[in-house]
Amino acid sequence: MHHEPDFLQNLRAELSGWRIWIDRAIVLAYAVVAGLLVVGFTFAADWAFAGFESLYQHTPWAVLLWTPALTAVIAWITGRWFPGAAGSGIPQIKAALHPALPPERVGLFVSLRLTFVKIVLGVGGFAAGLSVGREGPSVQVAAGVMQHARRWLSPGTSIDARALLTAGGAAGIAAAFNAPLAGVVFAIEELTGRLEARSSGLIITAIVLAGLVAVSAFGNLTYFGVIRVPALGWDLLGPGLLVALVSGAAGGLFSRLMAASLTGVPDRFNLWRARWPVWFAACGGLVIAVIGLVTDGATFGAGSETVKRTLAGEVELSPLYALLKGVATWITAWCGVPGGIFAPSLSIGAGLGDVISRLADPRLATALIAMGMAGFLAAVTQAPLTAFIIVMEMVDGHSMVLSLMAAAMLASIVSRMISRPLYEALADHMVAKAVSSSGPAEPGDVR
């Protein structure tokens, strides 16, 4: 026989456990700190990239020396002292949450020390003009802060390390994209597969708090502004289907290439990378600088500003933009420097959507660009719900919910026929190396 909940009895039970409320307050305070650090990382990255752009505008050819030199320095520091900071940051958190990883090895992938190192070296990547994003690193930054809260909680607390890591990673996405809903979905789809009932409320509250910190810093503004979407009809069906298929295939190939390069598949280049990691990074930096010069600077950095101006109709992307941006992003990651691929993936998808809109119907450009962004990101991460919600929140594209969802789902299906989920492949590689060796191990290890 079922009884209705006794409100007063439940209220007394909640209020009697004062230690529980202290634990919750500690976690939420850490969530605010995590949000502040992500906001600070954002400002620092923007400032560093503005400095790089100033150098490029005044002396374009100087980047042929500056970018390779700084890339080599960042790769050397990362590989020698902080290998756990290399790469995106999302595979590290997935590895830390992996059931096969011994608890004593979690510190290889997430810690307060790595949080600050990730910020400094991540900002260095923007200063070098590399094709990196700050959203993936923000996941590792925020998770490193949140897991530190564990030492202040009561011994018998129900808040475990997994819940703190999940809350931190999702809060990082929410604060970086100024998109709290995307943070919640990211926690479920990418990090854990589900939220446990006993910790879901606290995790969501932490995400909201980190998101509020971002809103207070940046204002209630969408990442790419508000796009002007034309009236959508059946004329979008053919071009939209093409965008989804192309972005799915391209994202799958990109993901497969990244996984092969970062997991050390034995070939001539990976052997060279293992033997001379700093020289490899310098050569990679030179290639990135050359690509940037060829594209008139469009492939430098995350590409967010280029996409924003394209959506506003202020600039036209080169037909080769998506390909060259993809190459620059792949080489950047292969160099072993800290930096994410979320924002560059959105830029690549935007380039694909722009090309197809020119071939099909330029009046559909904004819609096809947004669909390309959702499709390519979904194909790379194979997390379609996260991808379409991120894009929807970033462009205020609520009128395109069904189109973005369909593009993300179809692109993810196509990608799964070509490649494993990238973050999952990298996380499995990290865990395998961490378990089998005595030292840190991850795709970005360039020791």
C-alpha positions as CSV (number, residue, x, y, z in Angstrom):
1,M,0.0,0.0,0.0
2,H,1.4,3.4,-1.0
3,H,1.3,6.4,1.3
4,E,1.5,10.0,0.4
5,P,4.7,11.8,1.5
6,D,4.6,13.4,4.9
7,F,5.7,16.9,4.3
8,L,6.6,17.9,7.9
9,Q,8.3,14.6,8.5
10,N,10.4,14.9,5.4
11,L,11.2,18.6,6.2
12,R,12.4,17.6,9.7
13,A,14.6,14.9,8.3
14,E,16.2,17.3,5.8
15,L,16.8,20.0,8.4
16,S,18.1,17.6,11.1
17,G,21.1,16.6,8.9
18,W,23.0,19.9,9.3
19,R,26.3,18.3,8.1
20,I,24.6,17.4,4.8
21,W,23.8,21.1,4.2
22,I,27.4,22.1,5.0
23,D,28.6,19.5,2.4
24,R,26.2,20.9,-0.2
25,A,27.2,24.5,0.6
26,I,30.9,23.5,0.1
27,V,30.2,21.9,-3.3
28,L,28.1,24.8,-4.5
29,A,30.9,27.2,-3.4
30,Y,33.4,25.2,-5.4
31,A,31.0,25.4,-8.4
32,V,31.1,29.2,-8.2
33,V,34.9,29.1,-8.1
34,A,34.9,26.7,-11.0
35,G,32.7,29.1,-13.0
36,L,35.0,32.1,-12.1
37,L,38.1,30.2,-13.3
38,V,36.4,29.3,-16.6
39,V,35.4,32.9,-17.0
40,G,39.0,34.0,-16.2
41,F,40.3,31.5,-18.7
42,T,38.0,32.9,-21.3
43,F,39.1,36.5,-20.8
44,A,42.8,35.4,-20.7
45,A,42.4,33.4,-23.9
46,D,40.6,36.3,-25.7
47,W,43.4,38.7,-24.6
48,A,46.1,36.3,-25.7
49,F,44.5,35.8,-29.1
50,A,44.0,39.5,-29.5
51,G,47.7,39.9,-29.0
52,F,48.4,37.3,-31.7
53,E,46.1,39.0,-34.1
54,S,47.8,42.3,-33.5
55,L,51.1,40.7,-34.3
56,Y,49.6,39.2,-37.4
57,Q,48.1,42.4,-38.6
58,H,51.3,44.4,-38.2
59,T,53.8,41.9,-39.3
60,P,52.1,38.9,-41.0
61,W,55.3,37.0,-41.8
62,A,56.4,37.1,-38.2
63,V,54.0,34.3,-37.4
64,L,56.3,32.0,-39.4
65,L,58.8,32.3,-36.5
66,W,56.5,33.1,-33.6
67,T,54.0,30.2,-34.0
68,P,56.5,27.4,-34.4
69,A,58.7,28.7,-31.6
70,L,55.8,29.1,-29.1
71,T,54.3,25.7,-30.1
72,A,57.6,24.0,-29.5
73,V,57.9,25.6,-26.0
74,I,54.3,24.7,-25.0
75,A,54.8,21.1,-26.2
76,W,58.1,20.8,-24.4
77,I,56.7,22.1,-21.1
78,T,53.6,19.9,-21.4
79,G,55.4,16.7,-22.3
80,R,58.2,17.1,-19.8
81,W,56.3,18.2,-16.7
82,F,52.5,18.2,-17.3
83,P,51.5,15.5,-19.7
84,G,48.1,15.2,-18.1
85,A,47.3,18.7,-19.4
86,A,47.8,17.8,-23.1
87,G,44.9,17.7,-25.5
88,S,41.3,18.6,-25.0
89,G,40.5,17.8,-21.4
90,I,37.3,15.9,-22.0
91,P,39.0,12.5,-22.6
92,Q,40.9,13.0,-19.3
93,I,37.6,13.4,-17.4
94,K,36.1,10.4,-19.2
95,A,39.3,8.5,-18.2
96,A,39.1,9.6,-14.6
97,L,35.5,8.4,-14.5
98,H,36.4,5.0,-16.2
99,P,35.6,2.0,-13.9
100,A,38.9,0.3,-14.9
101,L,41.1,3.2,-13.6
102,P,42.4,2.7,-10.1
103,P,41.4,5.5,-7.8
104,E,45.0,6.4,-7.0
105,R,45.6,7.1,-10.7
106,V,42.8,9.6,-11.1
107,G,45.3,12.4,-10.3
108,L,47.1,11.7,-13.6
109,F,44.1,13.3,-15.4
110,V,42.4,15.7,-13.1
111,S,43.7,17.8,-10.1
112,L,43.9,21.4,-9.0
113,R,47.5,21.5,-10.2
114,L,46.5,20.5,-13.7
115,T,43.7,23.0,-13.6
116,F,46.0,26.0,-13.3
117,V,48.6,24.5,-15.7
118,K,45.8,23.9,-18.3
119,I,44.8,27.5,-18.1
120,V,48.3,28.8,-18.5
121,L,49.3,26.5,-21.3
122,G,45.9,26.8,-23.0
123,V,46.3,30.6,-23.1
124,G,49.7,30.0,-24.6
125,G,48.1,28.1,-27.4
126,F,45.9,31.1,-28.2
127,A,48.9,33.4,-28.1
128,A,50.6,31.1,-30.7
129,G,47.6,31.3,-33.0
130,L,47.0,27.6,-32.9
131,S,43.6,26.1,-34.0
132,V,42.3,25.4,-30.5
133,G,39.2,25.9,-28.5
134,R,38.8,26.6,-24.8
135,E,35.6,24.6,-24.2
136,G,37.2,21.2,-23.8
137,P,39.9,22.5,-21.5
138,S,37.3,24.3,-19.5
139,V,35.8,20.8,-18.7
140,Q,39.1,19.7,-17.2
141,V,39.6,23.1,-15.5
142,A,36.2,23.0,-13.7
143,A,36.4,19.3,-12.9
144,G,39.8,19.9,-11.3
145,V,38.3,22.5,-9.0
146,M,35.2,20.4,-8.1
147,Q,37.1,17.3,-7.2
148,H,39.2,19.3,-4.8
149,A,36.0,19.9,-2.7
150,R,36.1,16.2,-1.7
151,R,38.8,16.8,1.0
152,W,36.4,19.2,2.8
153,L,33.4,17.0,2.9
154,S,32.3,14.9,5.9
155,P,33.6,11.3,5.9
156,G,30.2,9.7,5.5
157,T,29.0,12.1,2.8
158,S,26.8,10.7,0.0
159,I,28.6,13.0,-2.5
160,D,31.2,10.8,-4.2
161,A,34.1,11.6,-6.4
162,R,32.2,10.6,-9.6
163,A,29.5,13.1,-8.8
164,L,32.0,15.9,-8.3
165,L,33.9,15.1,-11.5
166,T,30.6,15.0,-13.5
167,A,29.4,18.2,-12.0
168,G,32.7,19.9,-12.7
169,G,32.9,18.8,-16.3
170,A,29.3,19.8,-17.1
171,A,29.8,23.1,-15.3
172,G,32.8,23.8,-17.5
173,I,30.7,23.3,-20.6
174,A,27.9,25.4,-19.2
175,A,30.2,28.3,-18.3
176,A,32.3,28.1,-21.5
177,F,29.4,28.2,-23.9
178,N,27.1,30.2,-21.7
179,A,24.7,27.3,-22.2
180,P,23.5,25.6,-19.0
181,L,21.1,23.2,-20.7
182,A,24.0,21.9,-22.9
183,G,26.0,21.3,-19.6
184,V,23.2,19.1,-18.2
185,V,22.9,17.1,-21.5
186,F,26.7,16.8,-21.8
187,A,26.9,15.3,-18.3
188,I,24.4,12.6,-19.2
189,E,25.4,11.9,-22.8
190,E,29.1,12.3,-22.8
191,L,30.4,11.8,-19.2
192,T,28.3,9.3,-17.4
193,G,25.4,8.0,-19.5
194,R,23.0,8.8,-16.7
195,L,22.6,10.9,-13.6
196,E,22.1,9.1,-10.3
197,A,19.0,10.3,-8.4
198,R,20.9,11.0,-5.2
199,S,23.3,13.3,-6.9
200,S,21.4,14.7,-9.9
201,G,20.0,17.7,-8.0
202,L,23.4,18.8,-6.7
203,I,25.0,18.3,-10.1
204,I,22.3,20.4,-11.9
205,T,22.6,23.1,-9.2
206,A,26.3,23.2,-9.7
207,I,25.9,23.6,-13.5
208,V,23.4,26.4,-13.0
209,L,25.6,28.2,-10.6
210,A,28.6,28.0,-13.0
211,G,26.3,29.1,-15.8
212,L,25.1,32.1,-13.7
213,V,28.7,33.2,-13.2
214,A,29.2,33.2,-16.9
215,V,26.0,35.1,-17.5
216,S,27.0,37.7,-14.9
217,A,30.4,38.1,-16.6
218,F,29.3,38.1,-20.3
219,G,25.7,39.1,-20.1
220,N,22.7,37.0,-21.2
221,L,24.1,36.8,-24.8
222,T,24.3,33.9,-27.1
223,Y,27.8,32.8,-28.3
224,F,27.2,33.7,-31.9
225,G,24.5,36.3,-31.5
226,V,21.0,35.8,-32.9
227,I,20.9,34.4,-36.4
228,R,18.3,35.5,-38.9
229,V,16.7,32.3,-40.2
230,P,14.6,32.6,-43.3
231,A,11.2,30.9,-43.5
232,L,12.0,27.2,-43.7
233,G,10.1,25.0,-46.0
234,W,10.6,21.9,-48.2
235,D,13.3,23.7,-50.1
236,L,15.6,23.1,-47.1
237,L,15.1,19.3,-47.2
238,G,17.6,18.5,-50.0
239,P,20.4,20.9,-49.1
240,G,19.9,20.1,-45.4
241,L,20.1,16.3,-46.0
242,L,23.3,16.9,-48.0
243,V,24.8,19.0,-45.2
244,A,24.0,16.3,-42.7
245,L,25.5,13.5,-44.8
246,V,28.6,15.5,-45.8
247,S,29.3,16.7,-42.2
248,G,28.7,13.2,-40.9
249,A,31.2,11.6,-43.3
250,A,33.7,14.4,-42.9
251,G,33.4,14.3,-39.1
252,G,33.8,10.5,-39.0
253,L,37.0,10.7,-41.1
254,F,38.3,13.6,-39.0
255,S,37.6,11.6,-35.8
256,R,39.3,8.5,-37.2
257,L,42.4,10.5,-38.2
258,M,42.6,12.2,-34.8
259,A,42.3,8.9,-33.0
260,A,45.0,7.3,-35.1
261,S,47.4,10.2,-34.7
262,L,46.8,10.7,-30.9
263,T,46.9,7.1,-29.9
264,G,50.3,6.6,-31.5
265,V,49.5,4.3,-34.4
266,P,52.9,3.2,-35.6
267,D,53.8,5.1,-38.7
268,R,56.8,7.2,-39.9
269,F,55.4,10.4,-38.5
270,N,54.4,9.1,-35.1
271,L,57.8,7.5,-34.7
272,W,59.4,10.8,-35.5
273,R,57.1,12.5,-33.1
274,A,58.0,10.1,-30.3
275,R,61.7,10.6,-31.0
276,W,61.9,14.3,-31.5
277,P,58.7,15.7,-30.0
278,V,59.8,19.3,-29.7
279,W,61.0,19.5,-33.3
280,F,57.8,17.8,-34.4
281,A,55.8,20.5,-32.6
282,A,57.9,23.2,-34.2
283,C,57.3,21.8,-37.7
284,G,53.6,21.5,-36.9
285,G,53.5,25.1,-35.8
286,L,55.1,26.1,-39.0
287,V,52.5,24.3,-41.1
288,I,49.7,26.0,-39.1
289,A,51.3,29.4,-39.7
290,V,51.5,28.8,-43.4
291,I,47.9,27.7,-43.5
292,G,46.9,30.8,-41.6
293,L,48.8,33.0,-44.0
294,V,47.2,31.3,-47.0
295,T,43.7,31.8,-45.6
296,D,44.4,35.4,-44.6
297,G,44.3,34.5,-40.9
298,A,40.9,32.7,-41.0
299,T,42.2,29.4,-39.6
300,F,44.0,30.9,-36.6
301,G,42.5,30.5,-33.2
302,A,39.1,28.8,-32.5
303,G,37.4,30.4,-35.5
304,S,34.5,31.7,-33.5
305,E,34.8,35.3,-34.7
306,T,35.0,34.1,-38.3
307,V,31.8,32.0,-37.9
308,K,30.0,34.9,-36.2
309,R,30.9,37.3,-39.1
310,T,29.9,34.6,-41.7
311,L,26.5,34.1,-40.0
312,A,26.0,37.9,-40.0
313,G,26.8,38.0,-43.8
314,E,29.9,40.2,-43.3
315,V,32.5,37.8,-44.8
316,E,32.5,34.9,-47.3
317,L,34.5,31.8,-46.4
318,S,36.9,30.3,-48.9
319,P,35.6,27.0,-50.4
320,L,38.7,25.3,-48.9
321,Y,38.1,26.8,-45.5
322,A,36.6,23.7,-43.9
323,L,39.5,21.5,-45.3
324,L,42.3,23.8,-44.2
325,K,40.7,24.5,-40.8
326,G,40.4,20.7,-40.3
327,V,44.1,20.2,-41.2
328,A,45.2,23.0,-38.8
329,T,43.1,21.6,-36.0
330,W,44.4,18.0,-36.5
331,I,48.1,19.2,-36.6
332,T,47.5,21.4,-33.5
333,A,46.2,18.4,-31.6
334,W,49.0,16.1,-32.9
335,C,51.6,18.5,-31.6
336,G,50.6,17.6,-28.1
337,V,49.6,21.0,-26.8
338,P,46.7,21.7,-24.5
339,G,43.6,22.8,-26.5
340,G,40.1,21.7,-27.4
341,I,38.4,20.8,-30.6
342,F,34.8,21.9,-29.8
343,A,35.0,25.4,-31.2
344,P,37.2,24.4,-34.2
345,S,34.8,21.7,-35.0
346,L,31.9,24.2,-35.1
347,S,34.0,26.3,-37.5
348,I,34.7,23.4,-39.8
349,G,31.0,22.5,-39.8
350,A,30.2,26.1,-40.6
351,G,32.5,26.0,-43.6
352,L,30.8,22.9,-44.9
353,G,27.4,24.4,-44.6
354,D,28.6,27.6,-46.3
355,V,30.0,25.7,-49.3
356,I,26.8,23.7,-49.7
357,S,24.6,26.8,-49.4
358,R,26.5,28.4,-52.3
359,L,25.9,25.3,-54.5
360,A,22.2,24.9,-53.5
361,D,20.6,28.2,-52.4
362,P,22.4,31.2,-50.9
363,R,19.2,32.3,-49.2
364,L,19.4,29.3,-47.0
365,A,23.0,30.1,-45.9
366,T,22.4,30.8,-42.2
367,A,20.3,27.7,-41.7
368,L,22.7,25.4,-43.6
369,I,25.7,26.9,-41.7
370,A,24.0,26.2,-38.4
371,M,23.1,22.7,-39.5
372,G,26.7,22.1,-40.6
373,M,27.9,23.2,-37.2
374,A,25.6,20.8,-35.4
375,G,26.3,18.0,-37.8
376,F,30.0,18.1,-37.8
377,L,30.3,18.5,-34.0
378,A,27.9,15.6,-33.5
379,A,29.9,13.5,-36.0
380,V,33.2,14.1,-34.2
381,T,31.9,13.6,-30.7
382,Q,29.1,11.2,-31.6
383,A,27.0,13.0,-28.9
384,P,24.2,14.4,-31.1
385,L,22.0,15.7,-28.3
386,T,24.8,17.8,-26.8
387,A,25.8,19.0,-30.3
388,F,22.4,20.2,-31.4
389,I,21.6,21.8,-28.0
390,I,25.0,23.6,-27.9
391,V,24.4,25.0,-31.4
392,M,20.8,25.9,-30.6
393,E,21.8,27.9,-27.5
394,M,24.8,29.5,-29.2
395,V,22.8,30.9,-32.1
396,D,19.4,31.3,-30.3
397,G,18.1,29.0,-33.0
398,H,14.9,27.8,-31.3
399,S,13.1,28.1,-34.6
400,M,15.5,25.5,-36.0
401,V,15.2,22.9,-33.2
402,L,13.9,20.1,-35.5
403,S,16.4,20.9,-38.3
404,L,19.4,21.0,-36.0
405,M,18.3,17.8,-34.2
406,A,17.8,15.9,-37.5
407,A,21.2,17.1,-38.8
408,A,23.0,16.1,-35.6
409,M,21.3,12.7,-35.4
410,L,21.9,11.8,-39.1
411,A,25.5,13.0,-39.0
412,S,26.2,11.0,-35.9
413,I,24.8,7.8,-37.5
414,V,27.0,8.3,-40.6
415,S,30.0,9.0,-38.4
416,R,29.5,5.8,-36.4
417,M,29.8,3.8,-39.6
418,I,33.3,5.3,-40.0
419,S,34.9,5.8,-36.6
420,R,34.6,5.1,-32.9
421,P,33.5,8.1,-30.7
422,L,36.7,10.1,-30.5
423,Y,36.7,11.0,-26.8
424,E,35.9,7.4,-25.9
425,A,38.8,6.1,-28.0
426,L,41.2,8.6,-26.4
427,A,39.9,7.9,-22.9
428,D,40.3,4.1,-23.4
429,H,43.8,4.7,-24.6
430,M,44.7,6.8,-21.6
431,V,43.3,4.3,-19.1
432,A,45.1,1.4,-20.8
433,K,48.4,3.2,-20.6
434,A,47.9,4.5,-17.1
435,V,47.0,1.0,-15.8
436,S,49.9,-0.7,-17.6
437,S,52.7,1.8,-16.8
438,S,53.9,3.7,-13.8
439,G,53.8,7.1,-15.4
440,P,51.1,9.4,-16.8
441,A,49.9,8.5,-20.2
442,E,47.6,10.2,-22.6
443,P,47.5,11.0,-26.3
444,G,49.3,14.3,-25.8
445,D,52.2,12.7,-24.0
446,V,55.3,13.9,-25.9
447,R,58.0,12.8,-23.6
